[in-house]
Amino acid sequence: MFGNEARRAVAWMNGCEGDPKLPVGSIETRTLTVVPSPSKAMERLNVAIRELKCSPPPLTSGILRLQVPIEEQIEAIEWLHAQHDNLPRCFFSGRRSRANRNGFNLLMDIGNENGDTSFTNNLVGVAGVGSAVFFQQLHPFSYHDWRSIKRFLSPKCPLIRAYGAIRFDATANISPEWKAFGSFCFMVPQVEFDELEGSSMLATTIAWDNALSWTWDEAIRSLETTMQQIASVVVKLKKEASGESILSKTHVPNKTHWDLAVKKALQAINTSTSELVKVVLARSSRILTATNIDPIAWLACLQVEGEDAYQFCLQPPNGPAFVGNTPELLFHRKWLSISSEALAATRARGESRALDLQIEHDLLSSPKDHLEFTVVRENIQNKLESVCDRVVVEPKKTVRKLPRIQHLYAQLTGNLRKEDDEFEILSSLHPTPAVCGLPKEAARLFISETEMFDRGMYAGPVGWFGGGESEFAVGIRSALVEKDSGALIYAGAGIVEGSNPSSEWDELELKTSQCTKLLQLEVPRHSNVENLEIIY
């Protein structure tokens, strides 16, 4: 559940507690007439909800989505920023510069109330508050849990989706800062705002199951409570540095302990009796600020840099917000077609075109980086081949350039033999050698024995399940934003033969720079300079 305290404050249905073998009675989407603004969409939905109260369905379980198209395109993240933060929140947006790639470009058929017409739009981003049904447990994500989620989804209703994340290591103890998330955490939003290319859409979802002691009447009352808290006025966000005063910055591990950990990893890799080829070591950096960090405003700033990345936010009720701007796809499935990516090795961008090309050449020709990248690509290819009839790797090795950094990159595509292989591919791909190492179990064990903090959802799968389509990114370039406690910023570096502790530390600094640059490092005018703790 979303934590016992949150459960006492407001009730939602945990879909993991049901029988995944029993289908829900009805899965339905109803599209209402187009309106010009979010406020008009709110009015239309409230009328529809009142009408539903007067004519409850005869079924003991089901899920119903009501959606109202809006003529104006409004950014989903700006709508989310206008909402109260006392409800569970989620946000997910796909890559924006990949016109010809598979991914978050959903073709939707949206008709009028009689289903007479349809048109196509591209989905840019989704923001949600409240939970029509959530899925959370303390045990590792299982096939039973996957089936419990899929029970509420249907290809006929492509926008009924469960958004969420899974821990990097479900076998590790959950630390206090990650307690609200459990081992995994997914939600079908009660109220959802969809940003489309050229338009928008506001939707509500009602889910009920008498077998879970969550009736239609309870679901309707919960939705009405949430709707009363929804703001329909959306204000433009300034996507620029927040100017927060950073009081301290503390790394775990610090530079000294990082050097020792990398040397320990290299010793294990170079030992003839060890099977370890690569291990990814991570760092947690706690940033304390003079005022609370607004996670949604921070994420909006990250979007400026994230034209070719996924942005995400997941926040359970009364919990911290897990936000990120990750370039790495874990997998995307549409029907039986599946794609994944290998992304490894890191360099900064050059200040000039000539320097950038030189850095690119060095990255392509580096034996150390080639080894790190090849380990990742071949491992993903092997995993896909175990559940696919045919796997194509194209390109096999190129450079992918992001605004501040560049990586070695390959794309892999295939066709699953059956839809249930989605769970198998999720379980086998995560964690990839890009965030864990190789062999996976040896690397995971080394990490658990060496790292002195809980990764939580960092480097775990983050994304969504749909009826005929699912998409997950890898939760890197991410942070956990806590009320009154600043933020924990995470980054990792792959250690292979030839790695250098100082160079890997510099890579951590480079990867976290996209987050820290949005918080201006300044000492409050009346503070004692000696109290400013910066451990490099």
Salt bridges, closest charged atoms under 4 A:
GLU28 OE2 - ARG30 NE 2.77
GLU43 OE1 - LYS40 NZ 3.83
GLU75 OE2 - LYS236 NZ 3.60
GLU75 OE1 - LYS239 NZ 2.65
GLU78 OE2 - LYS236 NZ 3.68
ASP85 OD2 - LYS483 NZ 3.73
GLU113 OE2 - ARG44 NH2 2.81
ASP145 OD2 - HIS139 NE2 2.87
ASP145 OD1 - HIS144 ND1 3.96
ASP169 OD2 - ARG444 NH1 2.99
GLU192 OE2 - ARG65 NH1 3.06
ASP194 OD2 - ARG65 NH2 2.76
ASP209 OD2 - ARG151 NH2 2.81
GLU224 OE2 - LYS53 NZ 3.34
ASP259 OD1 - LYS255 NZ 2.95
ASP294 OD2 - HIS81 NE2 2.67
GLU305 OE2 - ARG404 NH1 3.78
GLU305 OE2 - LYS517 NZ 3.34
ASP308 OD1 - ARG101 NH1 3.79
ASP308 OD2 - ARG400 NE 3.22
GLU341 OE2 - ARG95 NH1 2.71
GLU341 OE1 - ARG400 NH1 3.73
ASP356 OD1 - ARG349 NE 2.85
ASP356 OD2 - LYS401 NZ 2.97
GLU360 OE1 - LYS401 NZ 3.09
ASP369 OD2 - ARG347 NH2 2.74
ASP369 OD1 - LYS368 NZ 3.76
GLU372 OE2 - LYS278 NZ 3.71
GLU372 OE1 - LYS368 NZ 3.17
ASP389 OD1 - ARG417 NE 3.13
GLU419 OE2 - LYS150 NZ 3.65
ASP420 OD1 - ARG147 NH1 3.59
ASP421 OD1 - LYS418 NZ 3.10
GLU422 OE1 - LYS150 NZ 3.59
GLU422 OE2 - ARG333 NE 2.51
GLU441 OE2 - ARG444 NH2 2.64
GLU451 OE2 - ARG455 NH2 2.79
ASP454 OD1 - ARG167 NH2 2.81
GLU469 OE2 - HIS332 NE2 2.73
GLU471 OE2 - ARG98 NH2 3.40
GLU482 OE1 - ARG286 NH2 3.15
GLU504 OE2 - LYS368 NZ 3.17
GLU507 OE2 - LYS511 NZ 2.73
GLU509 OE2 - HIS251 NE2 3.99
GLU509 OE2 - ARG283 NH1 2.75
